[in-house]
């Protein structure tokens, strides 16, 4: 793939209004992705504390984690600016429209990354800060620069970067890592492929047009849907391991079984449509159900350890 973005003239971001410039910088961080990462961070902190952690600790952990994820996403936007220009789904991103220049985007990514490390080191601990730095490096070098344009396994291994918020949240509270954190890390790791592969099925032509070998581009829909089913099952089964290890109570157990069952059913329905050779596979149903599943699961992670404490409150 030839990188042509550097030779393309872009208008300066200063040509727009101040609010437009701020929106462009925010868009570089991919805030919708950050929202999903925060959904996994805060609940893990509650589980680690077995109650509500220090609110300032939570605030700075979430802020530092957001800056870290924003940095990784801004680096990704800078590196992928050439293919973003040719894909319909990404054609409105700031570096494509010229709302932000390449130099500004790269400087912004560095500033966010540096700030996130320093902030977490000063307000939480060095372990949490180091994990946030590792997440940035993994996403930029392993996924974006190495795997994304070279391997159909890109999402499987590149998705590890999105698992780090679980470890960061746990480390911020305890200063260490444990089996509970590693199980939830594995849950997010196994969840990422059946979450993202349906999206790549929906935008198969987009990825194919720029030579990105997403699994849905290089493999038939039937095979991709089988992989989605297998990973969905693996995700849900792994989530149940937390019940005896943590241990977790009835809130988490019900949420894991019910929302996990829904996620698995949607995955099987995708496979059934692919097997019948239907033209409209409706892969986004699995994509959206995967988001709902992960959100409900981690809400339960936060609520479950609070139940015993609430039961001890006076009348």
N, C-alpha and C positions, 0 to 999 in steps of 0.2 A: 504494500500500500504506500503510495507516494504522498508525503506530507506537503500540502500546498498552502496551508494556512499562513505560513510566515511571509509568503510573498504577496498575500492579498492585502490591499489597502483597506484599512478600517477607519471610520470616522472616530474622532475623539469623543470619549464619554462626556466631556465638558460641554458638548453642544446641546445636551438636554438639560432639563430642570434638575434641581437638587434632589427632589423626590424620585425622579426617574433614575438618577444615578444610584441612589440608595437602594432602590428596588432591584437594579441590575446587579449590584454587589450581593444583595441577599439571594438573588436567583442563582448566583455562582455557587453558593453553598448547598443548593438543593434542599431547601428547608423541609420538604415533605419526607425526605429520607431521614433527616435529623429527628423529626417527630417520632418516627418509628423506632429509632435508636434510643430515644429518651424513654419510650414506653418500656424498654427492657432494663434501663438503668435504675430508675427510682424504686420499682418494686423489689429489686434485688437488695437495695440498701435497707429497705424495711425488713426483709427476711434476715439479712445479716445481723441487724440490730435486735431482731425479734420484738420490734416496736418501732416507734417513730424516731429516726435518727435526729441528731442535732440539725435544726433547720438551716443554719448557715452552712453546715457541711454539705447538706443536700443541694443547697443553692449553688455553691461553688463547684461541686462535682458535676452537676447538670450543665452549668455554664461552661466549665472547662471541657466537658465532653462535647458540648455543642460546637465550641470553637475548634476542637480537634476534628470532628466530623466535617465541619465546614471547610477546614483547611484541606482535608483529603479530597473532598468533592470539588473544591476550586482547582486543585492540581489536576484532577481528572478532567475537568472542563477545559483547562489549558492544553493538556496533552491530546485530548480527543477533538480539538477544535476543527480539524480537517474533516473528520467523518461526520461530526455534528452538522456541518454545513450541507452535507449531502443526504442526510436522513430527515424525513418529514417530521418525525416525532421530536427531533431536537433542533429544528431549523429556527426556532425563536429564542434560543439561548443567547445570553448577552455577548459572548465572543463571536457569535455568528452575525448578529445584528449590528455589532460595533458599538453597543451601549457601553462596553468596557473594552479597553485596548488590551492587547496581549501582555504588555509590560505591567499594566495595572493589575491584571488578574494574577499574574505570577507573584508580584510583590504582595498582593493581598493574601494569597495562599501561604506564603512564608510567614507573614505577620501573624495570621491566625494560628498557625502551627506553633510558632515560638511562644506566643501568648498563652496558648492552652497548656503547654508543658510547664511554664513558669508558674502560672496560676494554680495548677493542680499540685505542683511540688510545694508551694508555699501554704496552700490552704487545706490540702488533704495529706498526702505523703508521696514519697519518691516512687514507690511501687505503682501507685495509680497513675502518676505522671508518666512513668516509663511505659506503662501499658498503653496509654493514649498515644505516645510517640510511636510505639510499635505498630499500632493500628494504622496510623498515617503512612508509615513506611511500607507496610504490607500492602495497603490498598494502592499506593502509587507505583511501587516497584514490582511487586509480585503479580497483582491483578492487571493494572492499567498498562504498564510498560511491557510486561512479559507475557501473561496468559491471554489477555482479552482478544488479541488479534492472531493468536497462534494455536489455541487449543480449544476443542469443544468442551473440555473440562474446566473452562475458565471460571464459570460461576461456582462450581463445587469448591475449588480451592481459594478463589478470589473472595468468596463469601466469608472467609475466616475473619476478614477485617471488620465485618459487621457484627461479629460475635464478641469483640473486645469490650463493648460497653458493659456487658454482664460482669466481666472480670474487674473492670474499673470501679464499678459501683461497690462490689464486694470488698475490694482492696481499700477503697476510700474509708469504709467503716471499720474494717478489722485489721488492716495493715498486712494481711496475708491472703492466701487463696485456700480453697477447701473443696471437698467433693461436691457440695451443693452448687458452688459457683461453676465447677467444671461440668456438671450435668446440664445446667442451664446453658452454658456455652455450647455444649454438644446439641442441645435442642435447637438453638438458633442456627448452628452449622447445618444440621440436617434439614431444617425448615427452608433454608435459602433456595436450594434448587427447585423444589416444587412451588415455591413462591415466584421465582423469576422465570423459570422455563415457560409457564403459560403466557407471561408477558412477551417473551421472545417469540412464541408461536403467533401471537397477535401481530407483532411487528416483524415477522419473518422476512418479508420483502425488503424492509428497511435495512436490516442487518445484512442480508444477502447482497444488497446493492453496494455496500462498502467493504465487503469481504471479511466481516467479523464472523467467525465460525461458531456462532451460538449453536447449541445442540439442535434446536428446532430448524436451523438452516441446513445443517449437514446430514441430518437423520430424518426419516419419515415420521409423520405425526404419531403413528401407532407405537413406535419405539419410544418416542419422547413421553407419550402418555403413560406407558408402562413404568418408565423411570419416575414420573411424577407420583404414581400410585405407591411405588416401593419406598420412595423417600418420605411420603406423607405417613405411611405406616411406621417407618423407622422413627420419625419425629415424635409421633404420639406415644409409641412404646417407650421411648427414651424419657419423655416427660413424666411417665408413671414411675420411673426409678426414683424421682425426688420424694415420693410419698413415704417410703421406708427410710430413706437416707436423711431427710431434713430433721425430723419427720414432718409431714404435712397432714392437715386435718380434712374434714369433709368438704369445706368450701373448695379447696384446690382439687380434691379428688373428683368432685362432680364437674367442675369446670374443665378439667383435663379430659375426662371421659366424654362429656357431651360435646364440647367445642371440637375436640379431636375427632369424634365420630362424624361430625358435620364436615370437617375438612377432608376426611377420608372418603366420605360419600361423594362429595363434589369431585374428588380426584378420580374415583371409579366411574362417575358419569362422563367425565372427559374421555377416559379410556374407551367406554362403550360407544360414544359418538365417533371416535377415531376408528374403532373396529368396524363400525357400520359404514364407514366411508362418507360420513356426512360432510357437506361442504362447509357449514358453519359449525365449528367445534366449540364455540363459546368458551375459549380458554380463560377469558377475563373473569368468569364466574369462580374459577379456582383461585385466580390471583386475588380477588377481593375476599374470598372466604379465608384465604391464608392470612391476610392482614387481620381480619376479625378474630381468627383463631389465636394468633399470637397475642393480640391485645387482651382478649378475655383471659388467656392463660396467665399472663403476667399481672393482670389486675388481681387475679386470684392469688398469685404469689404474694402480693402486697397485703391483701385482706386477711388471708388465712392466719398468719402469725399474730394478727391484732385481736382475733376473737377471744383467746384466753385472757388477754389483758382487759378487754372490755367486760368480760364476765365477772371480773373482780371489782369493778367499779361499784360504789354504793348505790343502792336502790334507784 
